[in-house]
């Protein structure tokens, strides 16, 4: 009996001590301080009224005279949490961004992108990898594609490998997913057929857009896909079965992966992990590719001289 009493007493004492310690390490703040903090972050970060702001308890930090504080911004569908430092006197709030210099952020991004089995252009053994998240119906992707191929491929093809991943914006581009599935059907048999299809679609988006209705657009894409299959002597029966099935699991997985690495729009390219967004001018793309080559211990190619400005036409108004 005494032994049971002693065990119970020690357990309760340990629990009380734990609660006391938790009270020391995480403390709620006075309502007035919380109000001032919320007002400041709403104004400074232009937080919409619909977004709720939640303050976590203050905890000891590694910085003298400051406590650690997490603030969560809850917009309903999306929730983000950020770390701050709050002065002991509650007069100063500092946004804290701690960077781990022991890690390569570009390498961390590249680790999250799966390129296994994807068609490639350029030098497959290159130290510089350019991964482009593409949408076949996106006009800006078309501009990017026609800058990459053939111009940049000619300049960097022996130093860089180019890889496309699917990122159809289905909400605004109704035939983009269908085109991505068809392209992957071609890639399953021949990567050159994939690239020829990509070249054709990006150069002839109007041909698909001119069709009336989604069914007619899908039929046009199927026809173009079959033509590429015949051009490259693919297994026609297998190709048609793949087109008819419209299995989009791989496309959805690519979109999910893109979102995980921060892709929000197309085109978005990662050149050895460095993000390049939008259809940039060729000079800016060269700058990023050259920097990646130098960082990889390679030499950048010699670029052609800029075209003369003579004979250029003014922009239409």
URGI-V5512 format. One record per pair of residues at least 24 apart in sequence whose ideal C-beta (glycine too) atoms are under 6 Angstrom apart, sorted by the first residue. I is the first residue (numbers start at 1). J is the second residue. If there is no record, write none. Layout:
BEGIN
i = [I,I]
j = [J,J]
END
This chain:
BEGIN
i = [25,26,26,27,27,28,29,33,37,51,58,106,106,106,109,109,110,112,115,118,119,119,119,120,120,121,121,122,122,122,122,123,123,124,126,126,126,127,127,128,128,128,128,128,129,130,130,130,130,131,131,132,132,132,133,133,133,133,133,133,134,134,135,135,135,135,135,135,136,136,136,137,137,137,138,140,141,141,142,142,143,144,144,145,147,155,156,159,159,165,166,166,167,167,167,167,174,175,177,177,178,178,179,180,181,181,182,182,182,185,185,185,186,189,190,190,193,193,196,197]
j = [59,57,59,57,58,57,58,90,93,75,86,272,273,274,261,273,273,261,163,163,187,191,194,161,163,153,162,157,160,161,162,158,161,161,159,160,161,296,298,160,272,292,293,296,161,160,162,269,271,163,270,164,267,269,165,167,258,263,266,268,164,267,167,168,169,173,176,266,176,179,201,173,175,176,266,279,266,267,202,205,279,267,279,202,282,301,289,293,298,254,251,254,255,258,263,266,214,217,248,251,218,221,221,251,246,248,221,225,243,239,242,243,228,234,232,234,228,232,228,228]
END
